[in-house]
Amino acid sequence: MSGARRADAPLKLRGAAAYGTDLAAEGMLWGALVPSPIAHGRIRSIDLAPARALPGVVAIGADDLAGLRPKGAPPSETPIFPSEEVVYRAQPVAAVAAPTRALAREAARRVRIDLEPLEVWGSIDDLLPEWPEDGAPRTGPLNAHVHARHGDLEGAFGSADLVFAETYRTSGVHQVPLEPHACLAWVDGDRWTVETSTQTPFGCREDVASTLGIPESQLVVNGSWVGGAFGAKGSALLEPYALLLAKASGRPVKLQLSYPEEFQLGRSTLPSVIRIESAVRGRTVVGRRVRLVLDTGASLPGRDFTLGYSAGFLLGPYSIPAVEVEGYALRTHKPPFGPHRAPFVPQCTFAIESHTDHLARRLGLDPVEFRRASVWTEGSTTGLGQTVGPFGLDAALARASAIARAWREHLPPGHGIGIAGGFWSTGTGAGGEARLRLTPTELWIEQGEREIGSGSVIRGIAVGVEATLGLPPGTVRVAFLDTAHAPFDSGVFGSRTVGALGQAAEKAAEALRAELGRRCGRPEAESAKLTLRPGPDGLEVDLGDRRRPVRELLTAAELADGGLKVEGRHYGRSGTIDERRVLEGSFHPFNDFVGAAHVAEVAVDPEIGSVEVVRYAAIHDAGRVVDPVTARAGIEGGVAMGIGTALLEETQWGPDGRLENPSLLDYRLPTLAEVPRLEVEFIEGFPGAGPRGAKGLGEPPIVPVPAAIANAVFDAVGVPVFELPMTSERVARALKRL
Amino acid sequence: MGSFELVTPASEEEAIAWLARAPGGEAAVLAGGTDLLNDIEEHRITPRHLLSLRRLPWNRWNWIGPALEVGSTTPLVDLEYDPKVRAQFPGLVTAIEAVGSVALRSRATLGGNLGRSGSASDLIPLLLALDASAEIVGPKGVRTTPVDTLVVASRRPALGAGELIRSVRLPEPRPSAYLWQRIRPAQDVSHVGVAVAWSPADGRWRIAVGGVPPRAIRIHPEAAELPPRPSSPEREAAARRAAELLPLSTDLRATGEYRRHVVHALVLRAVGSVTAMREGSA
C-alpha cells in the first residue's frame, strides 16, 4: 500500500484550517484567568470588585459558582476555583471576561488577592530525605502509590554474585504544542457548547460535564483543528472556565493561554528520581527492584492508573524471575502532572536501558547480546504476569546491532555509538465507533476524533477502509463531527487511533461491503470479493463480472438523507495481568506490544561536555506499515522530540514553586540543526490489532531516544550520565571536569 | 502588542532632532528590531514611538585603508557573505554566524546589537578584541568612542539624549577567533563567548569574554600577558587568568563554576586557533 496525499495539507498550507486560536464569534468577550501569585497559601479574601468596576467586565470567583452551575448539581471533584487554599502558582482563583483581550488582562490584574503564605514543597528533593534509598517511605504527601512483586526476591538478591544499583534523575518536560490551549464557549438556555483544540472531544465532554455538574446530553464539544497536542490536550483545561464566563456574561467567550501561561498552566511532566537494583548471577539478571519517585505536582489526574502504567515500563522488556516495582507519586506545589507523548516512558527507558548498558560493561558482555538473552518474544511472561503477544523487539535489536557494527568501522575519535531498546503498548483497549456514509460519488468516514497533526486520523483510519473496499489510497474522506453528531470515540491518545478507530472503520467497511453485496443479490460469501471503484459518473460497485453504479443501489430515503450509513465499532480486549502480584494500587495490562530499537552516534567534547547527535537509526516493529509516508514522518517527529528530552528540554522550577523559564528562549526545543541524518526502518511480521495488522506508531518513536543517546555518550566517554537532559554542564560534571 | 507610532526620518538631522525632543522613556530606536520586538511583545517595554533608522544611508560599509567602517544599520548577512570581510576578519564572521538564524541575520544589524548591549551578545566580545570604536552622532555633533566604553550595561548603552550610533570602525584586520558555548547549538543564547585577536600593529593579544552577566569584558592586553608567540604553558597560564578575572555568575543557563571552566577551555582553543592562522599566513 502506498501513501496518499494528506487531505488536510492544502487547508493548512493556505491557512484555511481554523485552529483553536483562530476561533471567534460575533459579540464575543475575551476571558482571562486570575493566577495565584504564590504556590501555597490560605485564602483570606479574593476581591473581584476592582475588576468589575471596569466597563464591560464580568468577573467570577468561587462564590459565584453555585449560581452558575445547574441547581442541584453535585459538587465538582475538580475544584474550579479554590475556596480555602491555593496549591500551585498561577492556579486560577477567579476568571474575568471583557470586550478586549487587553482589558481582560487588566481586569485580571486588578483582582485583589489576599493570601496567607504557607510552606512550599517546591521540589521532590524537599521530600526525598524522608525516603530512604532502599526501603519504604516513612511519611510524605502522596498523590498515589503502587507496588507489585513476583518471585523469590530475597533468594535472588541473597545469592547474587553482584548487586548492581543505580539512581537516575529526570527533569520536567513540556509538550510545547505550538498552538497554546484555546477555546470558544457559549451557552444558549440549557445547551452548553464549546469549540476547542482537543485530542479527545468525548473525554473533554465527560470532564467538563462532571466539573460543571451538567448532563452530557446538554453539552456539545466541537473540536477545532489542533496545532500540536502531544498529550497536553487530552483532558479539559480551559473549557469549564470559558463556559462559566459565557454563562455569567450571556455572550460567547474566548479563552486562550499566552505562551508563558501555557508553560505554567499546561499539564506537563515533572521531575523524577528512579532507583534500579539488579541481582546478577553469572551473566543473568535473576532479580530486579525498581522504584519510581515521581513529582506529580498538586495532583495526578488518573492517579494509580497513570503511575502504575508508567512504572510498569520500568522493569524493561526482559524476562526476569524475581521482580519488584514500586511507584510513588509525590505531591508538591507545582501544577498537576500531565501526560507527555508516551507518558514518562522515555524517562523510565532512559534509566533501565542505561542501566542495562552499564551492567553489560561491568560484566564484559556485548550490550545487544546481553539484551537479546532475556528480551521478550511472543509467549514470554511479563513481570506482572501478562503473556506477551507478537513482539518484534528482538528482531529490531538484531538489526540495530548490524547497523552499529557498520558505523563502528568508520567511527571518528571522540564519537560513540549507543543502542537502546524500548517498547510501548497501544491504548487500543479504549473503545470507539465509526460510521461510513456512502453517497453516489463519495465515501465518508464520519467520526469524533480530531487530527492532531500526525495523520493518524485523516490517513490512518482510512487505509483499512480503502483496503477492504479496494479503493485507491486517498479516495476515502474523513468527516470531523461534534459530540452531538459523531459516533462515540475515546480520542487520540496512547497510539490507539489506527488500532482502535481504524478497526471500527474497517469493520464498518466490511459491513458496508456485505450490505452492497446483498443489494446486488450476491450471497454473503461472495460479497467479500466485491470492490468499490471510481467510475465516470461516481462510485461503482465492481462485482467481478459486472459493475453497478452506487446511485442505483441507494434508496430514495438514503439519497435524501446524505447516503447509506453503516456503523462499525471496536471495543478492544486487553490482556490480563496476574493480580496476585499487585500489592497496592493498580497496574495495567498492555495491549499491542510494540518494540523499537534505536542507534545513535554522538560526538562528545570531552572537556566542555557538549554532545552532538551526528547520526541516528530507528528500527520499528510496526506490525504492518499501512501508510509509509505517514509512518516515516511519525518516526522522524518522535526522534526529534526525543532529542529534546535527551539533551535540551527542562522546565526549571524554583524553590518557591515558580517556573523560571516559561519561554521558548529558555526552554529549548531542538531545531533542525540538532536533528541529524535519520535512517528509519520497519520490521513487519509481528502483527498488531489494527487494520491489516498495523500497530500504533504515535508514541513508540520517542521511547528509546534519550536512552540511545545516553548509551552513545557512555560509549564515547566511558562514564555514565545519570540525569536528563544531558546538558553540556551535566556531562562535564559526570566527566569530573569541574 | 500595544500600539505605537512609527517614525521614519529621511535624514540624520531629522532623526537626531526628533529623538532629542522625544519624551524620555516613551521612544525606542528601531534598527533590525530582532531584539527590540521581543521586549515589546513580552511587555517588558511599552514604547509609544519607534524611531526607525530604515531610511538613513547607514546600511553600507567601506574600507578606509586597512580599516573597515560599517554603517550601523548594515544587516549582518551583508558582512557574513562578503569574501573580503571573511578573509580579513575571520573571527567577526564566526561571531556573526553565531547570531540567531540566517533569516534573523538578514534583519539584525551591527549597530542594533551594540545599541542593545546585551550581556550575551556574540558580537561585542569580538568587537572588543578588535578594539572597535563607534561613531556617535547627536545634538552636539559627532564623537568617537571605544566600544568598551559604550556597552556599559545590558539594554543601556552609554549614549546621551538624542544620540545614535552611526557606524562602527574596525581599525585593522587581525587574525581572530570567536568560540561560544550554549545549551542548544542553534539559535540559543551563549552562556560563554570568547573572542581572541592578535594585533599585527602592536604584536599584542586581545582577549574578551561575553555571555557572563552583567556585560562583556575585555581583558587588558597586559593582563593577558601573552608573548607574541606563546608556548603551551604560557597559553595555559593566560587561559587560567582569563577565567579567574571573570565574575562568577550563575543563572538558569549555567553555573558560574561551569562558565569559568568553559572560559578556560575556550581561551586555550581560541589562542591556539589564532596562532594557527598566523602560522598559516606567515
Chai-1 contact restraints between the chains, C-beta under 6 A:
chainA,res_idxA,chainB,res_idxB,connection_type,confidence,min_distance_angstrom,max_distance_angstrom,comment,restraint_id
A,E607,B,A265,contact,1.0,0.0,6.0,A-B,restraint_1
A,I608,B,V262,contact,1.0,0.0,6.0,A-B,restraint_2
A,I608,B,A265,contact,1.0,0.0,6.0,A-B,restraint_3
A,L648,B,R184,contact,1.0,0.0,6.0,A-B,restraint_4
A,Q652,B,L252,contact,1.0,0.0,6.0,A-B,restraint_5
A,E660,B,L252,contact,1.0,0.0,6.0,A-B,restraint_6
A,N661,B,L252,contact,1.0,0.0,6.0,A-B,restraint_7
A,D666,B,L252,contact,1.0,0.0,6.0,A-B,restraint_8
A,R668,B,I183,contact,1.0,0.0,6.0,A-B,restraint_9
A,R668,B,R184,contact,1.0,0.0,6.0,A-B,restraint_10
A,T671,B,A186,contact,1.0,0.0,6.0,A-B,restraint_11
A,T671,B,Q187,contact,1.0,0.0,6.0,A-B,restraint_12
A,A673,B,A186,contact,1.0,0.0,6.0,A-B,restraint_13
A,T727,B,I183,contact,1.0,0.0,6.0,A-B,restraint_14
A,E729,B,A254,contact,1.0,0.0,6.0,A-B,restraint_15
A,E729,B,Y258,contact,1.0,0.0,6.0,A-B,restraint_16
A,L738,B,E257,contact,1.0,0.0,6.0,A-B,restraint_17
A,L738,B,H261,contact,1.0,0.0,6.0,A-B,restraint_18
